[in-house]
């Protein structure tokens, strides 16, 4: 294992039915003005919005409503939220939803306390923010594990970049599996595959010799596969929902990454695909993963063979990659961009490939030409 320092500052409240009790306790720790941030209409359609507003009102809070955070949150939306947070003197940002809401709010929290433009501050000045509006997360759509860290993926529409920014760690995160019933099953499935992707992206990073983090990772991957199958067979399976929610947290709370340099090349390619098409993140990953792995597995044969054996109970890398592709089809995710309604012309394909970050942890340093090949094979 390589050297590491590990610090985890987030208070995690996990368990079926824990939502109201733990939110009441947390709200008592903060001053009056709370920005309630969320995405589309599902929060209101399911009645969860009214439940949260009632809890905030009971706690004596003034609610600043911030709706409409999109699945691929934009830099414009971040700036809108930061402006409102400043003007309303927000004391706590409460992000309710999945990874998109959480990601957006992490950067709002930082930008609201920062005079500089945070994109330029981080990418041009190479600095990170140190002052934040306190933030809490109520997870309704698990999969990204966004509530477990301070990283965010934001789309800068003007620059055609979907990139990482670093913002606030949440003070607390509430993970109540019951709340995942407030989102459609397609979102549950997409999120679970994102969890599997996070695990694989960490697993195949350097060093390729298996360490204890990788052995834990193998167990998480098996658990995701088992429980995604279970929840598709029975959406009311509370045990499967609970397991998938904690799998998501384990994928991004740092434990699997200890002693590793992660890969995340597939994520980088999907991010740029998303920057140009605004596609669903989990679906984009599903299309790209097995094709990309066919291009790199020979550069880490022992690791890919072990993965096939320990995760899929198969003999070798080729069989493992084939099993992954079959699993993607089995759970109803796309294996071609055309199945997502995406048609990339040659210029767009090349622009995506050439703007994709090449990751150091990947077992093969892919070129823009190879990324073009991968995208073309995915069409």
N, C-alpha and C positions, 0 to 999 in steps of 0.2 A: 504493500500500500504506500502511496505517496503521503507526504506530511499534510496535516490539516489542523485548523482550529475550528471548533464547533460551538455555536451559541444560538440558542433558540428562544427568542423573546416573547412568543405569542402564547397567550392563555387559550387553551383548547377546551371547549365544552362539547363533549361527544355523547350521543345516545338518543334513542328513540323517545320522543316526548319531552326532551330537555329544553326546547326552544323558549317558551314563555318564562319559565322559572329563571333560567340563566340570563335572559335579556333583562329582566327586571333588576337582577342583582348588578349587572354591569352598568345599566343606565344610572344607577345611584352614584357612580364614581365620577360623573362628568357634569359640567355646567349646562346651562339651560338650552342653548340653541343647537338643534340636531339637523343636519342635512340627511334626508332620507333619499338615498340614491338607488335607482333600479332601472330595469330595461323596458320591455314592452308591456303589453296589456295583461299578460298571464297573472301577474301579481294581484291585479284588481279582480280579474275574472274568478279567481279561486277564493277570494275573500281574505287572502293573507295580508294584503295591503291594509284593510280595515282593522285586522287584528293588531298589526304593528302600530298603526296610528293610535289605536286605543291604549296600547301599552305606553307609548310615548306621552300621550295626554295624561294618563294616570300618574306618570312619573313627573309631571309638571314641566314637560319640555315644549319648547316652541319648535314646530316642524317646518323646515325649509324643504319643499318638494323638488327633487331633481330627477326627472323621468327621461326615458328615451335613449338610454345608453345602448348602443347597437352591438350586435354580435362581434363585430370587428371594430372596437372603439377607435374613434378618430382623434387626431390631435386637436382638431377644432372643438370637439366635445370636451376634451380635457380643459382647454382654455375657457370654455363657457362655464364649466363647473368651478374652476379656480376663481373666476371673476365673481360668481355668485357667493362662493364661500367667503371671499374677502368682504364683499359688500354687506353680507348678512352677519358677519363676525361669528361664523360657525365654530362651535366648541367641540363637536364630534361629528364625523362623517360615518353614517351607518349604511354600508353597502349590502344590499339584499339581492341575491341572484347567483349567477355562476361566475366563471372566471373573467368574463368581459366586464362585468360591473365592478368586480374587485380590482382588476387591472386599472381600469379608468380612475377609480377612486384613489388608488395608491399614488398616482401621479398628480391628481387634483390636490391631494393632501400636501404634496411637496411644492407644487407650483404656486399654490395660494400663499405660501410663506417665502417665496423666492422672487426677487425683483427681476432676475434674468430670465430669458426664454430657456426653459428647462432642456429642450432638445439641443440647442447650441451649447448650453452649459455642460451637458454630459458628453456630447460628441465632439465639439470643437475645443472647449476649454478643458476637457477631460477631468471634470470635477463631479462630485456627487453631493446632493442636498443633505443637509444635516438637521433641518428644522421642519416639523410637520404638524398639521392638524391631527389630533388623535383620531383613530379610525377603528371601527369594528366591522365584522363581516358576519352576515347570516347566510349560510350556503343553502341554496335551493336546487342548484344543478351542479352535482359533483363531477369531477373528471379532470379538470385542469390543475387542481391543487393550488390554485392561485392564492388562496387564503393562508397558505403555509410559508410564504416568502415575500420579499419586497420587490421582486421583478415583475415587470408588466410588458405586454406586447401591444404597441400602439401603432395605428396606421396614419402616417403623415401623407395625406392625400396629394398635396401639392408636389411633394418630392417622390411620390410613388415608392415609398418605403414603409414596410411593416417591420418594425424593429423593437428591440428591447430598450426599455428605460427603467431606471431604478428609482423607487419612491419609498413610501412608508411601509414599515411592517405594521400589520394590524395589531392593536393592543390585545384584542380578543377575537376568536372565531367560534361561531356556534354551528355545530355539525349535527343536525337532527335529521335522521334518514326519512322521517315522515314528510319532511318538506320537499323531498325529491318527487313526491306524488303530485306536486303542483305544476310540474313541467311535463310536456309530451314525452312519450316513450322514445321517439326518434332522438330527442335530446339526451335522454338517459343513455341510449346506445352509443351515440356519438361521443359523449363524455367519457364513457367507460373505455372506448377505444383510445381516446387521448391519454388516459391513464396508462394503458398498455404500451402506447407509444413512448411516453415518458420513461417507463421502465426499460424498454428496449434501447432507447437512445442513451441511457445511462450505462446499461449493461455492456454495450459494445464499444464503449469508450476506452481509452488507455488507462492503466495498463491492461493488456488482454489476459494476463494470468488471473485466474479467478481468486477473489478475496472474499472475506466474510460479507462485505456489502453486496457482492454479486450473488452469494448464496441466499441471502434474504430476498434479493431481487427476484430470483427464480421462483421463490415461493409466492411472491406478490403477483407475478405474471400468471402462474397457475391459478391463483385465486380469482384474478380478474376473468380469465377464460371460463372457469367453472361457474362463477356467479353471474356473468353476463348471459350465459346460456340459461341459467336458472330463472333470471328475471324476465327473459323473453318468453320462456315457457309459462311463467306465472308472474305477471306484474305486481301482484299483491304479496309476493314473497318478501316479507320484512327483513328476514335474515340476509337475503341476497342484497337488498338495498343497503343494509348496514355495512356489509362486507365491502361492497363497491365504494362506498363513501370513505371508508378508512383506507382502502387501497389507493384511492386518489390522494389522500393526505400523505400516505407513505411515499408516494411517487415524487412528491415535491417538498417534503419537510427537511430534506438534506441528508437523511440517514443513508439512503442508497448511493449517494454521491460521495460519501466519505472515502478518502483514499483513491478517488477516481478523477481522471480528466474525461469529461463526458463527450459524447459524439454530437448529437442533435443536428446532424447534417440534413436529415429529412425534414426536421422542423424548419430549418432555415430556408429550404426550398419551398416548403408549403407557405411560409410567411410571405415570400415574394409572389407566389401564386395568388395568395389572398390579397396582396396589395394591388394587383392588377385586375382581379376578378371579384373580390369581396365574397369568396366562396366560404362554405362551412368548414371550419378548421378540422374537426374530427374526420369528416368525409374526405377532405383533401389529403390528410395523412394516410387514410385507408387506401386511397388510390396509389400513393407514391411509395409506400413502405416496401412492399415485396419486390417491386421493380428495382428500386434503389439497392436493396440487399443483394439482388442478383448481380449487380455491378461491383459489389465490394467484398462479398463473403470469402472469396479466394485469398484475400489479403489478411484474413484472420481465421483460417480454417479450424483451428482447435476450438476457438471461442464459439463459432457458429455451430460446430458439431456438438459441443457440450450443450448449447442452447436447445438444439433439436432433441437431444436426449433427455435433458432435465425438465424442459418446459412442455414438450410435445410427446415425449416417450417414443421418439423415432430415432433412426440410426445416424443420420448425417445432415449436413447443412441444407442440401438440396431438398430433402424431404421436409425439413423444418420450414423452409421458405414456402414450399408448396402448401403445407398445413396452415400457415398464416394466411395465405391467399384464400384457401377454402373456408377458413374461419370467418374472414371478412365477408365473403358471400353468404355464409350461413346466417350471420346476424343481420343481414339486410343492408350492409354498407356497400358503396360502389367500389368497383375495381378499375373503372375507366373514367376519365374526365368527361367523356360524352354522356355518361350516366348521370352526371351532375349538371348537365345542360351547358357544359363549357366547350367552346370551340376556339382554340388558340391558333391564330395565324402565325406564320413563320417569324414575323417581326416581333410579335408579342412573346412568343416562346423564347426567342433569343434575348429579349430585354429582361425577362424573368431570370433566365440562367445567368446572364452577365451581372445582374444586380444581387445575386444570392451570395451571402457570406459563406466562405469556405472555412469549415471548422477544423481546428487543429487536432481534436480528439478522434476524428474519424480514422478508421484503419486504412483508408485510401484517400489521398488528397485529390478530390474530383476537380476536373477542369470545367470551364463553361461549356465546352463542347460536349463533355460527358453528361452534364446536366441537361443540355438540349436533347441529347439522345434519350435520357430518362423521361423527360416530358413528352417527347414524341411517342415513345413506347406506351405511355399512359393514355394517349388520346383515344 
